[in-house]
Amino acid sequence: MVTVNVNKKYLLQLIGKKVSDAQLEEALHQIKSPIDSMDSDNLVIEVNGDRPDLLSAEGISRALKGYLGIEKGNPVEKFQKSGIIVNIDSSVKAVREFIVCAVIENLKISKDDFADLIQIQEKLTLTHGRKRKKVAIGLHDMSMLVAPYFYKAVEPKSVSFIPLGKDRKMDLQEIIEKHEKGIDYAYILDGAKKYPVIFDSKNQVLSFPPIINGALTMLTTNTRYIFIDITGLDYHACNIALNILCQDFADRGAVVKTVEIKSGGNSITSPETSPEKMELDIGFANKLLGTELSAKQIIECLEKQRISAKIKNAKTIECLIPKYRADFLHPVDLVEEVALGYGYNKFVPRQPSVYTKGELSENTKLIDDAASLMVGFGFMQINTPILTNAKLAQKVKSDSKLVKISNPISEEYENVRASLLPQILDTLSKNTHNIYPQKIFEIGSTIVANPKIDVQCENNISIAAAIASPTANISDLSPVLLELLKKLQLEFDLHKSELKMFISGRQSQLKGRNGIFGEFGEINPEILELLKMEVPVSAFEIIIKRN
């Protein structure tokens, strides 16, 4: 959860109805945005990560209006055309492919408004935008700009401009290396040969996304016309963020206008505002909720949640989900909205109709047995995250192919581990100050790509162990491995191997009925040197259960 600061007077003004503190607190709790703290002037409200549309006073008031019955269904906003064109160059495809834009007119910005704009921009990019990697937002004063605009990737030293917070020109490479925001967000452009920049027709720089805007377009209390640019790695996420901002500005009383985005021979209107259609089975909703609501009652609940709905047939309701909502993946999400609109306090608890007896799964029993054996052998158990990164695997010369996460929250955790040994060795490298010998092990899931099965990946249970000491060698670990294999009833044959992680001639692989399922040996001294370890290490890893 994140928290947002909201001026109570402004929030009540947006709601347009007198509401007591008790009523406000209850209503906020019912829309899943409970009050963290409150005084006479301000509210600190907790917002779920799946509801970025509630990161502003306007978004919260929009939800409250529905819950309180002031307004129902989708907010109706028809955005006019601005006539402005943004041209996308093909060069950005390799670095930051997507951009969406809008124009805001007739806006009045007070000092308090400044704080609100900064808050929604920062919170939206922090959560929905994954710290600017997935989505980054730029707000610009249009008074100094001349349309059309151009979005393209350029050489790091070929473009200079005055960035926000500075009083001199800096080229893009200098901004990355020396500007505070450049240092903070340089990792997003790591490995890029060219950097994305937004220009106007006079070749003036609006923004160097996702790093910093130009000082030329800095907002002030005199700003009346704003140009919004949102760049990112996912069009859908960018469009949701733009819809959130546009709806917020519309709720403030500003005029929102669309922008034409041209790329190659294609053209789209931004923001794309058509509601998403999703059907809800009436019986499915009632079964999950344990209710007997009619179609009309379900529609009333959905409209309280600002979702327009109508009866399609006797069994189905057709729902229109606003484009500013980012939390709908499946009809079960609509069922949750029905529950919220109905009111959780109305549900009557009842005894379960089915008696079940819980027990440990077979996988858990296997893991517990293997862990008990390793502890009995004198090893200490560690637990590391299942998420890892390719750099660690490369450092320890692991041959395992990593499965990459499509939307990682950070570079440190952008892959799912395929082996436990990289993290075993990393743990040893961080404990060189402790006494030797060090004997550690880990049991857990390892994920291996397998395009032959429906889910494309195997989720195996593996165990890895290592001994680090001045005299560590393969003979120290062999008895432990042999006894473990015997107790777990794993049959095997030894096969010669030449894995880069281990010393040549001091390693072997284990082969069972289903192929290679493990390896052991003495760790390559080159790896130990990279990890700044001064003692030898012997290690093994085996798959004890394939799933």
C-alpha positions in Angstrom: 0.0 0.0 0.0 1.0 3.6 -0.5 -0.4 6.7 1.2 -1.7 9.9 -0.3 -2.2 13.3 1.4 -5.6 14.9 0.7 -7.0 18.2 1.7 -10.3 17.4 3.4 -12.1 20.6 2.4 -11.1 20.1 -1.2 -12.2 16.5 -1.2 -15.7 17.4 0.3 -15.9 20.2 -2.3 -15.3 17.6 -5.1 -17.9 15.3 -3.6 -20.4 18.1 -3.5 -22.3 16.8 -0.5 -22.0 17.4 3.2 -20.5 14.3 4.8 -19.5 13.8 8.5 -16.1 12.6 9.5 -17.6 9.3 10.6 -19.5 8.8 7.3 -16.3 9.8 5.3 -14.2 7.3 7.3 -16.7 4.5 6.7 -17.1 5.3 3.0 -13.4 5.4 2.4 -13.0 2.0 4.2 -15.7 0.5 1.9 -13.9 1.6 -1.3 -10.7 -0.1 0.0 -9.0 3.2 0.9 -8.9 3.4 4.7 -7.8 6.5 6.5 -4.3 6.2 8.0 -4.6 9.5 9.9 -6.8 12.6 10.0 -6.8 16.1 11.4 -9.1 19.1 10.9 -7.6 19.9 7.5 -6.0 16.9 6.0 -6.4 13.2 5.5 -3.7 10.5 5.0 -5.3 7.7 3.0 -4.0 4.3 2.2 -4.4 3.1 -1.4 -4.1 -0.4 -2.7 -1.4 -0.9 -5.3 -4.0 -2.2 -7.8 -6.0 1.1 -7.7 -3.7 3.8 -9.1 -6.9 5.8 -10.0 -7.3 6.5 -6.3 -3.9 8.2 -5.9 -5.5 11.7 -6.0 -8.3 13.6 -4.4 -10.2 13.6 -7.7 -9.9 9.8 -8.1 -11.0 9.3 -4.5 -14.0 11.6 -4.8 -15.0 9.9 -8.0 -15.2 6.5 -6.2 -16.9 8.1 -3.2 -19.6 9.7 -5.4 -20.5 6.3 -6.7 -20.5 4.6 -3.3 -22.6 7.5 -1.8 -25.1 7.4 -4.7 -24.3 10.8 -6.0 -23.2 9.6 -9.4 -23.4 6.1 -10.9 -21.7 4.3 -13.8 -18.9 5.5 -15.9 -18.0 9.1 -15.8 -19.1 10.6 -19.1 -16.3 12.8 -20.7 -16.0 13.6 -24.4 -12.6 14.9 -25.1 -12.2 17.4 -28.0 -9.4 17.2 -30.6 -6.4 19.5 -30.0 -5.1 19.2 -33.6 -1.6 18.5 -32.2 0.4 15.7 -33.7 3.3 13.7 -32.2 5.5 11.9 -34.6 7.2 8.7 -33.4 10.6 7.8 -35.0 11.3 4.1 -35.4 14.6 4.6 -33.5 12.8 4.6 -30.1 11.5 1.0 -30.6 14.8 -0.4 -29.3 14.8 1.7 -26.1 11.4 3.0 -25.1 8.8 2.2 -27.7 5.5 3.8 -26.5 4.3 7.3 -26.0 0.8 8.7 -25.4 -0.1 12.3 -24.9 -2.9 14.8 -24.2 -3.5 18.5 -23.9 -5.0 20.3 -20.9 -6.6 23.7 -21.3 -8.2 26.4 -19.1 -6.3 25.2 -16.0 -5.7 27.3 -13.0 -2.8 26.1 -10.8 -2.5 27.3 -7.2 0.3 26.5 -4.8 -1.8 23.7 -3.3 -2.5 22.4 -6.8 1.3 22.1 -7.4 1.6 19.8 -4.4 -1.3 17.6 -5.7 0.2 17.4 -9.2 3.6 16.4 -7.9 2.0 13.8 -5.6 -0.1 12.1 -8.3 2.8 12.1 -10.7 5.3 10.6 -8.2 2.9 8.1 -6.7 1.6 7.0 -10.2 5.1 6.4 -11.5 6.3 4.7 -8.3 3.5 2.1 -8.3 1.8 1.7 -11.6 4.9 2.9 -13.4 7.3 0.6 -11.5 9.6 3.5 -10.6 9.4 5.0 -14.1 10.7 1.8 -15.8 7.3 0.8 -17.1 5.6 4.2 -17.2 7.1 7.7 -16.9 5.1 11.0 -16.9 6.0 14.5 -18.1 3.9 17.6 -17.6 4.8 20.6 -19.6 3.9 24.3 -20.0 2.9 24.6 -23.7 3.4 28.4 -23.9 7.0 28.1 -25.2 6.4 25.2 -27.5 5.5 24.9 -31.2 3.7 21.8 -32.5 4.1 19.3 -34.0 6.3 17.3 -31.6 8.8 14.5 -32.3 9.8 11.5 -30.3 13.0 9.9 -31.3 16.2 8.3 -30.0 19.5 10.1 -30.3 23.2 9.7 -29.5 23.9 10.5 -25.8 26.2 13.4 -26.6 24.4 14.8 -29.6 21.7 16.8 -27.7 22.1 19.4 -24.9 19.4 21.3 -23.0 18.8 22.8 -19.5 17.2 20.1 -17.3 14.9 20.9 -14.4 16.8 21.9 -11.3 19.9 23.2 -13.2 20.8 26.5 -14.8 23.2 25.3 -17.6 23.0 23.1 -20.6 23.9 19.4 -20.1 24.1 16.7 -22.8 22.2 13.5 -22.2 25.3 11.5 -21.1 26.2 14.2 -18.6 22.6 14.2 -17.2 22.8 10.4 -16.7 26.2 10.7 -14.9 25.8 14.0 -12.9 22.1 15.0 -12.6 20.4 13.8 -9.4 17.5 12.3 -11.4 20.0 10.8 -13.9 21.9 9.0 -11.2 18.6 7.7 -9.7 17.1 6.4 -12.9 20.1 5.6 -15.2 19.5 1.9 -14.6 16.4 2.1 -16.8 18.4 3.0 -19.8 21.3 0.7 -19.0 22.7 -0.8 -22.1 20.9 1.6 -24.5 23.1 3.0 -27.3 20.7 5.8 -27.9 18.4 7.8 -25.5 14.8 8.9 -26.1 14.0 12.6 -26.4 10.9 14.6 -27.2 11.4 17.7 -29.3 9.1 20.4 -30.7 9.2 21.7 -34.3 11.8 24.3 -33.2 14.0 21.4 -32.0 13.5 22.5 -28.4 13.7 19.7 -25.9 10.6 19.0 -23.8 11.8 15.9 -22.1 14.5 13.2 -21.8 12.2 10.4 -20.6 12.2 8.7 -18.2 14.9 10.8 -16.6 14.1 14.5 -16.6 12.0 17.3 -18.2 13.5 20.4 -19.7 13.5 23.6 -17.7 11.9 25.3 -20.7 8.5 23.7 -20.0 8.5 24.0 -16.2 5.0 24.5 -14.7 4.3 27.7 -12.8 1.2 29.3 -11.3 0.8 31.2 -14.6 0.5 27.9 -16.6 -2.9 27.6 -18.3 -2.1 25.0 -21.0 -0.4 21.7 -20.2 1.0 19.1 -22.5 1.2 15.6 -21.0 3.6 13.0 -22.3 3.7 9.4 -21.0 6.3 7.1 -22.2 6.9 3.4 -21.4 7.4 -0.2 -22.3 3.8 -1.2 -22.3 1.1 0.7 -24.3 -1.8 -0.5 -22.1 -0.1 0.7 -18.9 0.8 4.1 -20.5 -2.8 4.6 -21.7 -4.3 3.8 -18.3 -2.0 6.3 -16.6 -2.9 9.0 -19.2 -6.7 8.3 -18.7 -6.2 8.6 -14.9 -4.6 12.0 -15.3 -7.1 13.2 -17.9 -10.0 12.2 -15.8 -8.5 14.0 -12.8 -8.0 17.2 -14.8 -11.5 17.0 -16.2 -12.8 16.6 -12.6 -10.9 19.8 -11.7 -12.9 21.6 -14.4 -10.2 21.8 -17.1 -10.7 21.1 -20.8 -9.0 17.8 -21.9 -8.1 17.5 -25.6 -6.7 14.5 -27.5 -3.5 14.3 -29.5 -2.8 12.4 -32.7 0.1 9.9 -32.5 1.7 9.0 -35.8 4.1 6.1 -36.2 5.1 5.0 -39.7 2.0 4.8 -41.7 -0.3 4.3 -38.6 -2.1 6.9 -36.5 -4.0 6.7 -33.2 -5.9 9.1 -31.1 -4.5 9.6 -27.6 -5.8 9.0 -25.0 -7.8 5.9 -26.1 -10.9 6.2 -23.8 -13.3 3.5 -25.0 -14.4 1.4 -22.0 -13.4 -2.2 -21.8 -16.2 -4.7 -22.3 -16.4 -7.7 -20.0 -19.3 -10.1 -19.4 -20.4 -11.3 -15.9 -22.3 -14.5 -15.4 -25.1 -13.9 -12.8 -24.9 -17.4 -11.5 -21.1 -17.3 -11.2 -21.3 -14.0 -9.1 -24.0 -15.4 -6.8 -22.2 -18.7 -6.3 -18.9 -16.9 -5.3 -20.6 -14.5 -3.0 -23.2 -16.9 -1.5 -26.0 -14.5 -2.5 -29.2 -14.6 -4.6 -29.0 -11.2 -6.1 -31.1 -10.4 -9.2 -29.6 -9.0 -12.4 -31.0 -5.5 -11.5 -29.4 -5.7 -8.0 -26.0 -6.7 -9.4 -26.2 -3.8 -11.9 -26.9 -1.4 -9.0 -23.9 -2.7 -7.1 -21.6 -2.3 -10.2 -22.9 1.2 -11.0 -22.0 2.2 -7.4 -18.5 1.2 -8.3 -18.6 3.5 -11.3 -18.9 0.6 -13.8 -21.8 0.9 -16.3 -23.7 -2.3 -16.9 -26.8 -3.7 -18.6 -28.6 -7.0 -19.0 -27.4 -8.9 -22.1 -29.6 -12.0 -21.5 -31.2 -14.0 -18.7 -27.8 -15.3 -17.5 -25.3 -12.5 -18.5 -24.6 -8.9 -17.6 -22.5 -6.8 -20.0 -20.2 -4.4 -18.2 -18.2 -1.4 -19.3 -15.0 -0.8 -17.4 -13.6 2.8 -17.4 -10.2 3.0 -19.1 -8.7 4.5 -15.9 -9.1 1.2 -14.0 -6.0 -1.0 -14.1 -7.3 -3.9 -11.9 -9.5 -6.0 -14.2 -8.1 -9.2 -15.6 -11.0 -11.7 -15.1 -14.7 -11.7 -14.4 -13.9 -12.5 -10.8 -12.7 -8.9 -10.5 -16.2 -7.8 -11.4 -17.5 -10.1 -8.6 -15.3 -8.2 -6.1 -16.9 -5.0 -7.4 -20.3 -6.4 -6.8 -19.3 -7.3 -3.3 -18.0 -3.8 -2.6 -21.1 -2.2 -4.0 -23.3 -4.6 -2.0 -21.4 -3.8 1.1 -19.2 -6.3 3.0 -21.1 -5.5 6.2 -24.3 -7.0 4.8 -22.8 -10.4 4.4 -23.9 -12.8 7.1 -21.2 -15.3 8.3 -22.2 -19.0 8.1 -20.7 -22.3 8.8 -18.8 -24.1 6.0 -21.0 -26.8 4.4 -18.1 -29.1 3.8 -15.7 -30.5 6.4 -12.1 -30.9 5.3 -9.0 -32.1 7.1 -5.7 -30.4 6.4 -2.3 -32.1 6.2 1.1 -31.4 4.7 1.4 -31.9 1.0 3.8 -34.6 -0.4 6.1 -31.9 -1.6 6.3 -30.3 1.8 7.0 -33.7 3.5 9.8 -34.3 1.0 11.3 -30.9 1.6 11.1 -31.4 5.4 12.7 -34.8 5.2 15.6 -33.6 3.1 16.1 -30.5 5.3 16.3 -32.8 8.4 18.9 -35.0 6.8 21.1 -32.0 5.8 20.8 -30.5 9.3 21.8 -33.9 10.7 24.9 -33.8 8.5 25.9 -30.5 10.2 24.7 -28.0 7.5 22.9 -24.7 8.2 19.8 -24.0 6.1 19.4 -20.7 4.2 16.4 -19.2 2.4 17.0 -16.8 -0.5 14.4 -15.2 -2.9 13.2 -17.3 -5.8 13.8 -14.1 -7.9 17.3 -13.4 -9.1 19.2 -11.7 -12.0 21.3 -12.8 -14.9 24.3 -10.9 -13.7 24.7 -13.2 -10.7 24.3 -16.3 -12.9 26.9 -15.0 -15.3 29.3 -14.2 -12.5 29.3 -17.8 -11.2 29.4 -19.2 -14.8 26.0 -21.0 -14.3 24.9 -23.0 -17.4 21.2 -22.8 -16.4 18.9 -20.7 -18.7 16.9 -18.2 -16.7 13.2 -17.5 -17.2 12.7 -13.7 -17.5 9.9 -11.8 -15.9 8.0 -9.6 -18.3 7.5 -6.7 -15.9 10.1 -6.8 -13.1 10.0 -4.2 -10.4 13.8 -3.9 -10.4 16.9 -5.2 -12.2 17.9 -7.1 -9.1 14.9 -9.4 -9.4 14.2 -9.7 -13.2 14.5 -13.5 -13.5 13.3 -16.6 -11.8 16.1 -18.8 -10.6 16.9 -22.0 -12.5 19.5 -23.1 -10.0 20.2 -22.7 -6.3 24.0 -22.7 -6.5 24.4 -19.1 -7.6 22.7 -17.8 -4.5 24.5 -20.4 -2.3 27.8 -19.0 -3.6 26.6 -15.4 -3.2 25.7 -16.1 0.4 29.2 -17.5 1.1 30.8 -14.4 -0.5 28.9 -12.2 1.9 30.1 -14.2 4.9 33.9 -14.2 4.4 34.2 -12.4 7.8 32.8 -15.4 9.6 34.8 -18.4 10.8 35.4 -21.5 8.7 34.4 -24.1 7.9 31.0 -22.9 6.6 28.5 -25.5 5.6 25.2 -24.3 4.2 22.3 -25.7 2.1 19.0 -24.6 0.6 15.9 -26.4 -0.6 13.4 -24.7 -2.9 11.8 -24.2 -6.3 13.8 -23.9 -9.4 12.1 -22.9 -12.7 13.3 -24.2 -16.0 11.9 -23.3 -19.4 10.2 -26.2 -21.2 8.3 -25.3 -24.4 6.9 -28.8 -24.6 4.5 -28.4 -21.7 1.4 -26.2 -21.5 2.8 -23.7 -19.0 6.1 -23.5 -20.8 8.1 -24.0 -17.6 9.0 -26.8 -15.1 8.7 -26.0 -11.4 11.2 -28.4 -9.8 12.2 -28.9 -6.2 16.0 -28.8 -5.8 18.5 -29.0 -3.0 22.0 -27.4 -3.1 24.8 -27.4 -0.5 28.3 -26.1 -0.2 31.3 -26.4 2.1 33.8 -23.5 2.3 37.0 -24.1 4.2 40.8 -24.0 3.7 40.8 -27.7 3.0 37.4 -28.1 1.2 37.5 -30.6 -1.6 35.2 -33.1 -3.5 35.9 -35.8 -0.9 34.3 -33.8 1.9 31.0 -33.5 0.1 30.8 -36.9 -1.6 29.7 -38.9 1.5 27.0 -36.3 2.3 25.7 -36.4 -1.3 25.7 -40.3 -1.4 23.9 -40.6 1.9 21.3 -38.0 0.9 20.6 -39.8 -2.4 20.3 -43.1 -0.6 17.8 -41.8 2.0 15.7 -40.1 -0.7 15.9 -43.3 -2.8 17.2 -41.5 -5.9 19.0 -43.9 -8.3 21.9 -42.5 -10.3 24.9 -43.0 -12.5 28.0 -40.8 -12.6 28.8 -39.0 -15.9 31.8 -37.0 -16.8 31.1 -33.2 -17.1 32.8 -30.0 -18.1 30.7 -27.4 -16.4 32.4 -23.9 -16.2 31.3 -23.5 -12.6 33.5 -26.4 -11.4 37.2 -27.3 -11.8 37.9 -29.5 -14.8 38.5 -33.1 -13.7 37.1 -32.4 -10.3 33.4 -32.6 -11.1 30.7 -35.0 -12.2 27.0 -35.1 -13.2 24.3 -37.4 -11.9 22.0 -39.1 -14.4 18.7 -40.9 -13.4 15.8 -42.4 -15.3 14.7 -39.0 -16.7 18.2 -37.7 -17.6 20.7 -35.4 -15.8 19.3 -34.3 -12.4 22.4 -33.0 -10.6 26.0 -32.0 -10.5 28.8 -31.7 -7.9 32.4 -30.7 -7.7 35.0 -28.1 -6.6 34.2 -24.5 -7.5 36.3 -22.8 -10.2 39.0 -20.6 -8.6 38.2 -17.8 -11.2 34.7 -17.6 -9.7 36.0 -17.6 -6.1 38.3 -14.7 -7.1 35.3 -12.7 -8.6 33.4 -13.4 -5.4 36.4 -12.3 -3.3 36.6 -15.6 -1.5 40.0 -16.8 -0.3 39.1 -20.4 0.6 38.2 -23.4 -1.7 34.5 -24.4 -2.0 33.0 -27.7 -2.9 29.3 -27.9 -3.8 26.4 -29.9 -5.2 22.9 -29.4 -6.5 20.3 -32.1 -7.3 16.6 -32.0 -8.4 14.7 -34.1 -5.8 11.3 -33.7 -7.4 10.3 -32.8 -10.9 6.8 -31.2 -11.2 
